[in-house]
Structures are given as structure tokens and as C-alpha cells.
Amino acid sequence: MSALVQVIAALIATCLVVVGLLEIFAYRNPRLYPIFVIEPDDQDAVRMWAICVGFYNLVFAAGIFLGLALLHWGDPAAGRALVLFLTGAHVLLGIVLVAVQPRLWRSAIGEALPPAVLLGLTFA
């Protein structure tokens, strides 16, 4: 796995950490309503969804970071598999996001494009 692909994987994982923390701790912030597509009156209704999705993102990020660590200090094949599976999953999740909520196409691009680039560079 090239250094460029590893850097992209680390950036993807870092973004997942940031987004996960925002989903867990800041979904009630009015400035983030457009990102999370919620209304002020819906905060209590989306609490479980926002926190669970936030933790999903943190777990995905941890898996990518673990994969990168295994590439260097453990089992490179397992590390590569983790990075490719977890980033590949986000390509699919981005497609699902835009299919379910087309107005979130920008978020879907942000979720799917960097992992798609990573996969393209890996298998090109």
C-alpha cells in the first residue's frame, strides 16, 4: 500500500473522528442543522440516531487507524484488508446516503469520493 494511499486513509479516518464527535456532542448546535438535516424541534427525536451514527464513525475510524498500524507493526495483509474494507464501505454508504436523501448529495460526495480515490489508487 503506497504512502499516498496511507495518507488518504489517515485523512479519511481523521474526518470520521471529527464528524463522529460532532454527531455525538454537537448535533443540537443550530449551526449544524443544515448538515444533519434536523429541525430545532426534532433534537430529542434524533438523539439516538445522531449518537449511534457518531459512534459508528468513531469505530470505522479506529478500524482504519488499526489497519494502518498493522501495515507497519503487525500483519500487513490484515492491515491492508482492514483499510480497504472500511474505506470501501464508505463508498457504499455514500451511495446509500444520496439514494435515501438526495439533498445530501454534498455529504454523500464527501463520504464516498475520498475512499473511492483511495480504492482507485490501490487497484489502478
Backbone bond lengths (Angstrom), bond angles and torsions (degrees), N, CA, C in turn:
res aa  C-N    CA-C-N  psi(-1)  N-CA   C-N-CA  omega(-1)  CA-C   N-CA-C  phi
1 M - - - 1.445 - - 1.526 106.98 -
2 S 1.329 115.85 123.58 1.464 120.08 -174.28 1.526 111.97 -67.79
3 A 1.304 115.17 161.77 1.468 120.56 177.90 1.524 110.81 -61.55
4 L 1.335 117.34 -39.40 1.460 120.92 179.23 1.525 111.10 -61.38
5 V 1.317 117.35 -44.52 1.470 121.54 178.82 1.527 109.96 -63.19
6 Q 1.305 117.64 -39.23 1.462 120.88 178.87 1.527 111.61 -66.24
7 V 1.322 116.65 -38.11 1.470 120.13 177.26 1.530 109.72 -65.38
8 I 1.328 116.46 -43.59 1.462 119.92 178.69 1.533 109.69 -61.76
9 A 1.324 117.21 -42.40 1.469 120.98 178.45 1.529 110.81 -60.97
10 A 1.324 116.91 -42.36 1.468 120.33 178.77 1.526 111.19 -65.06
11 L 1.329 117.04 -38.11 1.467 120.20 177.22 1.527 111.24 -66.45
12 I 1.324 116.81 -41.13 1.468 120.54 176.92 1.526 109.87 -60.40
13 A 1.327 116.72 -47.21 1.460 120.66 -179.73 1.526 111.31 -62.37
14 T 1.319 116.95 -40.10 1.463 120.75 178.49 1.524 110.68 -63.56
15 C 1.320 116.78 -42.79 1.476 120.52 177.04 1.524 110.73 -61.78
16 L 1.328 116.89 -39.69 1.463 120.12 178.37 1.529 111.24 -63.59
17 V 1.316 117.12 -37.22 1.466 120.36 176.51 1.525 109.95 -63.24
18 V 1.324 116.60 -48.03 1.470 120.58 -178.57 1.520 110.82 -61.02
19 V 1.331 116.40 -49.56 1.465 120.36 -179.19 1.528 110.18 -63.86
20 G 1.319 116.88 -41.51 1.462 120.25 178.46 1.515 112.28 -59.39
21 L 1.318 116.72 -44.79 1.467 120.12 178.78 1.529 111.53 -65.35
22 L 1.333 116.95 -38.46 1.467 119.76 176.24 1.526 110.67 -63.17
23 E 1.320 116.61 -42.27 1.466 120.07 -179.78 1.526 111.22 -65.31
24 I 1.306 116.96 -37.59 1.462 120.24 -178.09 1.525 111.91 -75.96
25 F 1.324 116.77 -46.07 1.454 119.94 -169.41 1.525 115.71 -107.80
26 A 1.326 118.84 -16.04 1.470 119.44 -172.64 1.521 114.27 -125.60
27 Y 1.319 117.92 12.53 1.466 118.41 -178.26 1.528 111.92 -64.21
28 R 1.324 118.89 -18.47 1.472 122.27 177.64 1.538 112.69 -83.73
29 N 1.321 116.97 -7.28 1.467 120.89 -178.78 1.531 109.76 -72.12
30 P 1.326 118.25 121.35 1.473 120.99 -177.66 1.528 113.65 -57.47
31 R 1.326 117.93 -29.28 1.466 119.66 179.11 1.526 112.04 -66.82
32 L 1.321 117.39 -19.66 1.459 121.21 -178.20 1.524 113.02 -98.89
33 Y 1.321 118.30 -2.31 1.469 120.59 179.47 1.521 112.63 -54.12
34 P 1.335 119.17 -42.63 1.476 117.38 179.41 1.529 113.36 -63.58
35 I 1.311 117.23 -32.78 1.460 120.78 179.39 1.529 110.67 -70.65
36 F 1.328 115.51 -44.32 1.458 120.19 -176.89 1.523 112.67 -89.30
37 V 1.324 117.09 -5.14 1.464 123.73 179.14 1.533 110.21 53.25
38 I 1.326 115.37 53.97 1.456 119.12 175.54 1.524 109.19 -125.65
39 E 1.297 114.98 158.78 1.451 123.27 175.86 1.528 107.72 -104.18
40 P 1.330 117.71 155.36 1.470 119.84 -179.05 1.535 113.49 -53.57
41 D 1.308 116.68 -37.25 1.463 119.55 -178.66 1.527 113.55 -74.66
42 D 1.321 117.39 -9.82 1.465 121.54 -176.70 1.529 113.85 -96.03
43 Q 1.312 117.72 2.36 1.465 120.11 -174.45 1.524 112.91 -55.07
44 D 1.309 117.06 -46.88 1.463 119.19 -178.61 1.529 111.19 -67.46
45 A 1.319 116.42 -35.57 1.463 120.33 -178.86 1.528 112.15 -68.11
46 V 1.315 118.31 -32.68 1.468 120.96 -176.93 1.521 112.52 -96.29
47 R 1.318 118.31 -1.20 1.464 121.42 -177.34 1.529 111.95 -51.85
48 M 1.332 116.97 -54.26 1.460 120.56 -177.91 1.532 110.84 -60.73
49 W 1.330 116.81 -44.69 1.466 121.55 -179.94 1.521 110.45 -60.64
50 A 1.330 116.57 -48.45 1.462 120.53 -175.46 1.527 111.20 -63.81
51 I 1.310 116.47 -44.54 1.463 119.62 -177.91 1.527 110.92 -69.18
52 C 1.318 117.56 -42.55 1.476 120.15 179.04 1.525 111.29 -63.43
53 V 1.317 117.79 -45.81 1.467 120.58 179.08 1.529 109.81 -63.73
54 G 1.325 116.88 -37.95 1.458 119.81 176.72 1.520 112.18 -59.46
55 F 1.331 115.87 -43.41 1.463 118.66 178.55 1.524 111.84 -70.46
56 Y 1.334 117.98 -33.97 1.468 119.37 173.29 1.525 109.45 -56.81
57 N 1.324 116.58 -45.92 1.460 119.90 -179.62 1.519 111.83 -63.42
58 L 1.326 117.56 -39.75 1.465 120.10 177.93 1.528 111.00 -64.85
59 V 1.328 117.17 -39.05 1.460 120.62 179.08 1.534 110.74 -67.40
60 F 1.336 117.03 -42.00 1.463 119.99 176.20 1.531 110.21 -60.47
61 A 1.323 117.03 -43.64 1.466 120.85 179.34 1.524 110.44 -61.73
62 A 1.325 116.91 -44.77 1.465 120.44 179.66 1.532 110.23 -60.59
63 G 1.321 117.24 -39.35 1.459 120.63 178.43 1.517 112.44 -64.87
64 I 1.325 116.34 -40.60 1.475 119.59 178.05 1.530 110.20 -65.65
65 F 1.331 116.57 -45.37 1.469 119.49 177.59 1.536 110.92 -61.69
66 L 1.331 117.33 -40.09 1.467 120.49 176.82 1.526 110.19 -62.31
67 G 1.331 116.59 -43.07 1.458 119.88 177.40 1.515 112.15 -59.43
68 L 1.324 116.75 -42.97 1.469 120.18 178.05 1.525 111.09 -64.07
69 A 1.333 116.98 -38.82 1.468 119.90 177.90 1.533 110.57 -65.52
70 L 1.328 116.66 -41.89 1.469 119.72 179.35 1.527 112.19 -64.18
71 L 1.328 116.07 -31.40 1.471 118.95 177.15 1.526 111.41 -57.93
72 H 1.317 116.32 -34.62 1.465 120.96 -173.93 1.522 114.11 -101.63
73 W 1.329 117.10 -33.02 1.464 119.09 -171.14 1.507 113.88 -127.88
74 G 1.295 117.67 18.08 1.460 118.65 -178.37 1.502 111.23 -151.27
75 D 1.286 114.85 -115.88 1.457 122.58 -177.36 1.532 108.36 -107.80
76 P 1.337 118.07 101.18 1.465 120.41 -176.26 1.526 113.89 -57.73
77 A 1.329 117.78 -35.96 1.470 119.84 179.90 1.528 110.56 -65.73
78 A 1.319 116.54 -42.62 1.465 120.39 178.42 1.528 110.30 -66.51
79 G 1.326 117.02 -40.06 1.460 120.67 178.58 1.515 111.80 -62.40
80 R 1.311 115.65 -44.77 1.472 120.90 178.21 1.524 110.30 -61.26
81 A 1.330 116.59 -44.23 1.464 120.58 -179.81 1.522 111.32 -61.92
82 L 1.319 116.93 -43.06 1.470 120.38 178.48 1.527 111.15 -61.43
83 V 1.308 116.66 -50.03 1.469 120.71 -178.17 1.527 110.00 -60.26
84 L 1.321 117.02 -46.62 1.463 119.72 -177.22 1.522 112.26 -68.28
85 F 1.321 117.73 -40.32 1.459 119.91 179.37 1.524 111.26 -65.78
86 L 1.327 116.84 -48.30 1.461 120.08 -174.67 1.529 112.36 -70.64
87 T 1.318 117.43 -36.49 1.460 118.07 175.88 1.523 110.65 -74.36
88 G 1.323 117.29 -37.69 1.456 120.29 176.42 1.517 112.01 -61.52
89 A 1.318 116.97 -36.28 1.459 120.74 177.23 1.522 110.62 -58.95
90 H 1.320 117.36 -35.08 1.467 120.17 -178.94 1.521 112.43 -73.52
91 V 1.299 118.50 -22.99 1.468 119.68 170.88 1.531 108.23 -64.23
92 L 1.316 115.94 -48.92 1.466 120.39 178.51 1.526 111.28 -62.49
93 L 1.323 117.41 -43.51 1.468 120.61 -179.43 1.528 111.75 -63.66
94 G 1.310 117.55 -35.25 1.462 120.33 175.66 1.516 111.70 -65.15
95 I 1.326 116.31 -39.93 1.465 120.53 177.45 1.529 110.01 -64.61
96 V 1.315 116.63 -43.73 1.468 120.71 178.52 1.532 110.09 -62.47
97 L 1.320 117.07 -42.17 1.468 120.65 -179.95 1.518 111.56 -57.90
98 V 1.312 118.12 -48.71 1.464 120.17 -178.65 1.528 111.33 -70.99
99 A 1.319 117.36 -29.90 1.468 119.86 177.73 1.529 111.16 -69.41
100 V 1.316 116.56 -38.19 1.464 121.58 -178.44 1.523 111.91 -81.07
101 Q 1.327 116.61 -37.16 1.467 121.12 -176.21 1.533 108.65 -138.23
102 P 1.344 117.13 82.27 1.473 120.62 -175.03 1.528 114.48 -55.64
103 R 1.324 118.26 -28.64 1.467 118.44 -179.55 1.531 112.46 -69.63
104 L 1.320 116.99 -9.63 1.467 120.74 176.24 1.526 111.74 -96.86
105 W 1.325 116.51 30.35 1.462 120.46 -177.60 1.525 112.22 -59.96
106 R 1.340 117.55 -34.19 1.475 118.82 178.49 1.530 110.54 -65.66
107 S 1.322 116.44 -43.53 1.465 120.23 177.48 1.521 110.68 -63.12
108 A 1.334 116.23 -38.72 1.461 120.23 179.28 1.521 111.10 -64.39
109 I 1.318 116.28 -39.94 1.470 119.51 176.58 1.525 109.93 -63.93
110 G 1.330 116.82 -44.21 1.460 120.53 178.31 1.514 112.77 -61.82
111 E 1.323 116.28 -32.23 1.459 119.96 179.91 1.520 112.21 -80.25
112 A 1.319 117.51 -38.00 1.465 120.57 -171.67 1.528 114.92 -97.20
113 L 1.332 117.94 -32.77 1.469 119.28 -172.76 1.527 113.96 -66.15
114 P 1.334 120.27 -50.41 1.477 117.82 179.68 1.530 112.83 -58.52
115 P 1.350 119.26 -44.20 1.459 117.37 175.93 1.530 113.39 -64.30
116 A 1.333 117.71 -34.28 1.468 119.98 177.38 1.522 110.55 -64.66
117 V 1.334 116.64 -39.95 1.468 120.59 176.21 1.530 109.36 -62.24
118 L 1.329 116.63 -45.46 1.460 120.98 178.77 1.525 110.12 -57.12
119 L 1.320 117.36 -47.79 1.466 120.26 -179.88 1.528 111.20 -64.53
120 G 1.333 116.39 -40.48 1.460 120.05 177.89 1.513 112.15 -60.75
121 L 1.325 116.70 -43.57 1.462 120.24 179.07 1.536 111.50 -68.30
122 T 1.301 116.41 -32.20 1.464 120.46 -179.53 1.518 112.01 -70.71
123 F 1.331 115.93 -41.77 1.464 119.90 -173.18 1.515 113.66 -103.77
124 A 1.332 117.93 5.44 1.474 120.48 -179.49 1.517 110.95 -76.14
